[in-house]
Amino acid sequence: QVQLVESGGGLVQPGGSLRLSCAASGTIFAIYDASWYRQIPGKQRELVANITRGRMTNVADSVKGRFTISRDIVKKILYLQMDNLKSEDTAVYYCKVADSWGQGTRVTVSS
């Protein structure tokens, strides 16, 4: 079973940046695909970005060119670099590895 702990959320002004981290334990991290999702209250959770075990990446059209997913296999950490943040990026962000989810970290983009 995978245990996941996210961090790095917070309040940021429009145009600012944040880097989210997701620390994994309890598994061989490198063998799984990994993803970031986000959820706005009242809406369904949506896929933001994913990275395969072969390090192929994919990001949603809404964040393309602004968000980057990466991971450190040795440290077993998944990252989401978020640049040029917009108010519509405000959400709770979750990481997912295999069938396990983190607890979520809140990102608020507001002036």
mmCIF file of the C-alpha atoms, coordinates in Angstrom:
data_MODEL
# 
_entry.id   MODEL 
# 
loop_
_atom_site.group_PDB 
_atom_site.id 
_atom_site.type_symbol 
_atom_site.label_atom_id 
_atom_site.label_alt_id 
_atom_site.label_comp_id 
_atom_site.label_asym_id 
_atom_site.label_entity_id 
_atom_site.label_seq_id 
_atom_site.pdbx_PDB_ins_code 
_atom_site.Cartn_x 
_atom_site.Cartn_y 
_atom_site.Cartn_z 
_atom_site.occupancy 
_atom_site.B_iso_or_equiv 
_atom_site.pdbx_formal_charge 
_atom_site.auth_seq_id 
_atom_site.auth_comp_id 
_atom_site.auth_asym_id 
_atom_site.auth_atom_id 
_atom_site.pdbx_PDB_model_num 
ATOM 1   C CA . GLN A 1 1   ? 0.000   0.000  0.000   1.00 0.00 ? 1   GLN A CA 1 
ATOM 2   C CA . VAL A 1 2   ? 1.187   3.492  -0.837  1.00 0.00 ? 2   VAL A CA 1 
ATOM 3   C CA . GLN A 1 3   ? 1.118   6.336  1.663   1.00 0.00 ? 3   GLN A CA 1 
ATOM 4   C CA . LEU A 1 4   ? 1.112   9.818  0.148   1.00 0.00 ? 4   LEU A CA 1 
ATOM 5   C CA . VAL A 1 5   ? 1.552   13.197 1.816   1.00 0.00 ? 5   VAL A CA 1 
ATOM 6   C CA . GLU A 1 6   ? 1.156   16.421 -0.161  1.00 0.00 ? 6   GLU A CA 1 
ATOM 7   C CA . SER A 1 7   ? 2.605   19.790 0.753   1.00 0.00 ? 7   SER A CA 1 
ATOM 8   C CA . GLY A 1 8   ? 3.322   23.159 -0.815  1.00 0.00 ? 8   GLY A CA 1 
ATOM 9   C CA . GLY A 1 9   ? -0.132  24.642 -1.167  1.00 0.00 ? 9   GLY A CA 1 
ATOM 10  C CA . GLY A 1 10  ? -1.043  28.107 -0.004  1.00 0.00 ? 10  GLY A CA 1 
ATOM 11  C CA . LEU A 1 11  ? -2.183  31.554 -1.014  1.00 0.00 ? 11  LEU A CA 1 
ATOM 12  C CA . VAL A 1 12  ? -0.553  33.182 -4.023  1.00 0.00 ? 12  VAL A CA 1 
ATOM 13  C CA . GLN A 1 13  ? -1.329  36.199 -6.180  1.00 0.00 ? 13  GLN A CA 1 
ATOM 14  C CA . PRO A 1 14  ? -2.317  35.818 -9.835  1.00 0.00 ? 14  PRO A CA 1 
ATOM 15  C CA . GLY A 1 15  ? 0.792   35.355 -11.951 1.00 0.00 ? 15  GLY A CA 1 
ATOM 16  C CA . GLY A 1 16  ? 2.674   33.783 -9.075  1.00 0.00 ? 16  GLY A CA 1 
ATOM 17  C CA . SER A 1 17  ? 4.160   30.306 -8.690  1.00 0.00 ? 17  SER A CA 1 
ATOM 18  C CA . LEU A 1 18  ? 3.933   27.376 -6.318  1.00 0.00 ? 18  LEU A CA 1 
ATOM 19  C CA . ARG A 1 19  ? 5.525   23.956 -6.242  1.00 0.00 ? 19  ARG A CA 1 
ATOM 20  C CA . LEU A 1 20  ? 3.513   21.107 -4.813  1.00 0.00 ? 20  LEU A CA 1 
ATOM 21  C CA . SER A 1 21  ? 5.222   18.013 -3.451  1.00 0.00 ? 21  SER A CA 1 
ATOM 22  C CA . CYS A 1 22  ? 3.877   14.537 -2.815  1.00 0.00 ? 22  CYS A CA 1 
ATOM 23  C CA . ALA A 1 23  ? 6.043   12.279 -0.682  1.00 0.00 ? 23  ALA A CA 1 
ATOM 24  C CA . ALA A 1 24  ? 5.454   8.561  -1.151  1.00 0.00 ? 24  ALA A CA 1 
ATOM 25  C CA . SER A 1 25  ? 6.260   5.692  1.155   1.00 0.00 ? 25  SER A CA 1 
ATOM 26  C CA . GLY A 1 26  ? 5.475   2.031  1.358   1.00 0.00 ? 26  GLY A CA 1 
ATOM 27  C CA . THR A 1 27  ? 6.045   1.104  -2.256  1.00 0.00 ? 27  THR A CA 1 
ATOM 28  C CA . ILE A 1 28  ? 8.527   0.923  -5.076  1.00 0.00 ? 28  ILE A CA 1 
ATOM 29  C CA . PHE A 1 29  ? 7.646   4.374  -6.316  1.00 0.00 ? 29  PHE A CA 1 
ATOM 30  C CA . ALA A 1 30  ? 9.257   4.034  -9.734  1.00 0.00 ? 30  ALA A CA 1 
ATOM 31  C CA . ILE A 1 31  ? 7.031   1.238  -11.002 1.00 0.00 ? 31  ILE A CA 1 
ATOM 32  C CA . TYR A 1 32  ? 3.796   3.215  -10.962 1.00 0.00 ? 32  TYR A CA 1 
ATOM 33  C CA . ASP A 1 33  ? 2.338   5.984  -13.026 1.00 0.00 ? 33  ASP A CA 1 
ATOM 34  C CA . ALA A 1 34  ? 1.604   9.064  -10.918 1.00 0.00 ? 34  ALA A CA 1 
ATOM 35  C CA . SER A 1 35  ? -0.840  11.921 -11.277 1.00 0.00 ? 35  SER A CA 1 
ATOM 36  C CA . TRP A 1 36  ? -2.022  15.223 -9.901  1.00 0.00 ? 36  TRP A CA 1 
ATOM 37  C CA . TYR A 1 37  ? -5.721  15.982 -9.726  1.00 0.00 ? 37  TYR A CA 1 
ATOM 38  C CA . ARG A 1 38  ? -7.629  18.992 -8.453  1.00 0.00 ? 38  ARG A CA 1 
ATOM 39  C CA . GLN A 1 39  ? -11.100 19.573 -7.160  1.00 0.00 ? 39  GLN A CA 1 
ATOM 40  C CA . ILE A 1 40  ? -13.110 22.764 -6.899  1.00 0.00 ? 40  ILE A CA 1 
ATOM 41  C CA . PRO A 1 41  ? -15.966 22.632 -4.379  1.00 0.00 ? 41  PRO A CA 1 
ATOM 42  C CA . GLY A 1 42  ? -19.122 21.407 -6.040  1.00 0.00 ? 42  GLY A CA 1 
ATOM 43  C CA . LYS A 1 43  ? -17.282 20.052 -9.064  1.00 0.00 ? 43  LYS A CA 1 
ATOM 44  C CA . GLN A 1 44  ? -15.806 16.715 -10.024 1.00 0.00 ? 44  GLN A CA 1 
ATOM 45  C CA . ARG A 1 45  ? -12.160 15.965 -9.428  1.00 0.00 ? 45  ARG A CA 1 
ATOM 46  C CA . GLU A 1 46  ? -10.208 16.554 -12.644 1.00 0.00 ? 46  GLU A CA 1 
ATOM 47  C CA . LEU A 1 47  ? -6.882  15.300 -13.914 1.00 0.00 ? 47  LEU A CA 1 
ATOM 48  C CA . VAL A 1 48  ? -4.248  18.017 -14.061 1.00 0.00 ? 48  VAL A CA 1 
ATOM 49  C CA . ALA A 1 49  ? -1.126  16.098 -15.071 1.00 0.00 ? 49  ALA A CA 1 
ATOM 50  C CA . ASN A 1 50  ? 0.328   12.623 -15.083 1.00 0.00 ? 50  ASN A CA 1 
ATOM 51  C CA . ILE A 1 51  ? 3.717   11.003 -15.502 1.00 0.00 ? 51  ILE A CA 1 
ATOM 52  C CA . THR A 1 52  ? 4.284   7.414  -16.531 1.00 0.00 ? 52  THR A CA 1 
ATOM 53  C CA . ARG A 1 53  ? 6.883   5.003  -15.212 1.00 0.00 ? 53  ARG A CA 1 
ATOM 54  C CA . GLY A 1 54  ? 8.754   5.772  -18.423 1.00 0.00 ? 54  GLY A CA 1 
ATOM 55  C CA . ARG A 1 55  ? 8.677   9.495  -17.548 1.00 0.00 ? 55  ARG A CA 1 
ATOM 56  C CA . MET A 1 56  ? 6.270   10.420 -20.309 1.00 0.00 ? 56  MET A CA 1 
ATOM 57  C CA . THR A 1 57  ? 4.220   13.391 -19.164 1.00 0.00 ? 57  THR A CA 1 
ATOM 58  C CA . ASN A 1 58  ? 0.847   14.790 -20.045 1.00 0.00 ? 58  ASN A CA 1 
ATOM 59  C CA . VAL A 1 59  ? -0.935  17.894 -18.778 1.00 0.00 ? 59  VAL A CA 1 
ATOM 60  C CA . ALA A 1 60  ? -4.479  19.146 -19.161 1.00 0.00 ? 60  ALA A CA 1 
ATOM 61  C CA . ASP A 1 61  ? -5.090  21.761 -21.825 1.00 0.00 ? 61  ASP A CA 1 
ATOM 62  C CA . SER A 1 62  ? -6.159  24.260 -19.166 1.00 0.00 ? 62  SER A CA 1 
ATOM 63  C CA . VAL A 1 63  ? -2.688  24.255 -17.593 1.00 0.00 ? 63  VAL A CA 1 
ATOM 64  C CA . LYS A 1 64  ? -0.501  23.480 -20.590 1.00 0.00 ? 64  LYS A CA 1 
ATOM 65  C CA . GLY A 1 65  ? 2.531   25.738 -20.732 1.00 0.00 ? 65  GLY A CA 1 
ATOM 66  C CA . ARG A 1 66  ? 2.085   26.727 -17.074 1.00 0.00 ? 66  ARG A CA 1 
ATOM 67  C CA . PHE A 1 67  ? 2.273   23.496 -15.045 1.00 0.00 ? 67  PHE A CA 1 
ATOM 68  C CA . THR A 1 68  ? 5.011   20.869 -15.098 1.00 0.00 ? 68  THR A CA 1 
ATOM 69  C CA . ILE A 1 69  ? 4.925   17.434 -13.488 1.00 0.00 ? 69  ILE A CA 1 
ATOM 70  C CA . SER A 1 70  ? 8.095   15.643 -12.477 1.00 0.00 ? 70  SER A CA 1 
ATOM 71  C CA . ARG A 1 71  ? 9.369   13.153 -9.932  1.00 0.00 ? 71  ARG A CA 1 
ATOM 72  C CA . ASP A 1 72  ? 12.466  12.203 -8.022  1.00 0.00 ? 72  ASP A CA 1 
ATOM 73  C CA . ILE A 1 73  ? 12.688  8.418  -7.985  1.00 0.00 ? 73  ILE A CA 1 
ATOM 74  C CA . VAL A 1 74  ? 15.400  8.302  -5.322  1.00 0.00 ? 74  VAL A CA 1 
ATOM 75  C CA . LYS A 1 75  ? 13.589  10.625 -2.902  1.00 0.00 ? 75  LYS A CA 1 
ATOM 76  C CA . LYS A 1 76  ? 10.189  9.160  -3.902  1.00 0.00 ? 76  LYS A CA 1 
ATOM 77  C CA . ILE A 1 77  ? 8.630   12.590 -4.369  1.00 0.00 ? 77  ILE A CA 1 
ATOM 78  C CA . LEU A 1 78  ? 6.205   13.692 -7.046  1.00 0.00 ? 78  LEU A CA 1 
ATOM 79  C CA . TYR A 1 79  ? 6.189   17.392 -7.941  1.00 0.00 ? 79  TYR A CA 1 
ATOM 80  C CA . LEU A 1 80  ? 3.862   19.823 -9.641  1.00 0.00 ? 80  LEU A CA 1 
ATOM 81  C CA . GLN A 1 81  ? 5.452   23.125 -10.598 1.00 0.00 ? 81  GLN A CA 1 
ATOM 82  C CA . MET A 1 82  ? 2.749   25.702 -11.165 1.00 0.00 ? 82  MET A CA 1 
ATOM 83  C CA . ASP A 1 83  ? 3.646   28.991 -12.839 1.00 0.00 ? 83  ASP A CA 1 
ATOM 84  C CA . ASN A 1 84  ? 1.591   31.964 -13.993 1.00 0.00 ? 84  ASN A CA 1 
ATOM 85  C CA . LEU A 1 85  ? -1.217  30.919 -11.680 1.00 0.00 ? 85  LEU A CA 1 
ATOM 86  C CA . LYS A 1 86  ? -4.742  32.135 -12.365 1.00 0.00 ? 86  LYS A CA 1 
ATOM 87  C CA . SER A 1 87  ? -7.753  32.493 -10.111 1.00 0.00 ? 87  SER A CA 1 
ATOM 88  C CA . GLU A 1 88  ? -9.357  29.516 -11.836 1.00 0.00 ? 88  GLU A CA 1 
ATOM 89  C CA . ASP A 1 89  ? -6.505  27.323 -10.575 1.00 0.00 ? 89  ASP A CA 1 
ATOM 90  C CA . THR A 1 90  ? -7.888  27.699 -7.049  1.00 0.00 ? 90  THR A CA 1 
ATOM 91  C CA . ALA A 1 91  ? -8.687  24.184 -5.827  1.00 0.00 ? 91  ALA A CA 1 
ATOM 92  C CA . VAL A 1 92  ? -7.601  21.363 -3.570  1.00 0.00 ? 92  VAL A CA 1 
ATOM 93  C CA . TYR A 1 93  ? -4.833  19.429 -5.290  1.00 0.00 ? 93  TYR A CA 1 
ATOM 94  C CA . TYR A 1 94  ? -4.382  15.680 -4.804  1.00 0.00 ? 94  TYR A CA 1 
ATOM 95  C CA . CYS A 1 95  ? -1.645  13.324 -5.853  1.00 0.00 ? 95  CYS A CA 1 
ATOM 96  C CA . LYS A 1 96  ? -2.397  9.773  -6.904  1.00 0.00 ? 96  LYS A CA 1 
ATOM 97  C CA . VAL A 1 97  ? -0.018  6.832  -7.189  1.00 0.00 ? 97  VAL A CA 1 
ATOM 98  C CA . ALA A 1 98  ? -1.421  3.429  -8.135  1.00 0.00 ? 98  ALA A CA 1 
ATOM 99  C CA . ASP A 1 99  ? -4.797  3.330  -6.335  1.00 0.00 ? 99  ASP A CA 1 
ATOM 100 C CA . SER A 1 100 ? -3.772  5.551  -3.431  1.00 0.00 ? 100 SER A CA 1 
ATOM 101 C CA . TRP A 1 101 ? -4.616  9.223  -2.908  1.00 0.00 ? 101 TRP A CA 1 
ATOM 102 C CA . GLY A 1 102 ? -3.032  11.862 -0.748  1.00 0.00 ? 102 GLY A CA 1 
ATOM 103 C CA . GLN A 1 103 ? -5.028  13.999 1.658   1.00 0.00 ? 103 GLN A CA 1 
ATOM 104 C CA . GLY A 1 104 ? -4.930  17.064 -0.577  1.00 0.00 ? 104 GLY A CA 1 
ATOM 105 C CA . THR A 1 105 ? -3.315  20.473 -0.349  1.00 0.00 ? 105 THR A CA 1 
ATOM 106 C CA . ARG A 1 106 ? -5.246  23.697 -0.913  1.00 0.00 ? 106 ARG A CA 1 
ATOM 107 C CA . VAL A 1 107 ? -4.143  26.257 -3.469  1.00 0.00 ? 107 VAL A CA 1 
ATOM 108 C CA . THR A 1 108 ? -5.769  29.682 -3.460  1.00 0.00 ? 108 THR A CA 1 
ATOM 109 C CA . VAL A 1 109 ? -4.960  32.196 -6.181  1.00 0.00 ? 109 VAL A CA 1 
ATOM 110 C CA . SER A 1 110 ? -6.206  35.612 -5.237  1.00 0.00 ? 110 SER A CA 1 
ATOM 111 C CA . SER A 1 111 ? -5.095  39.208 -5.049  1.00 0.00 ? 111 SER A CA 1 
# 
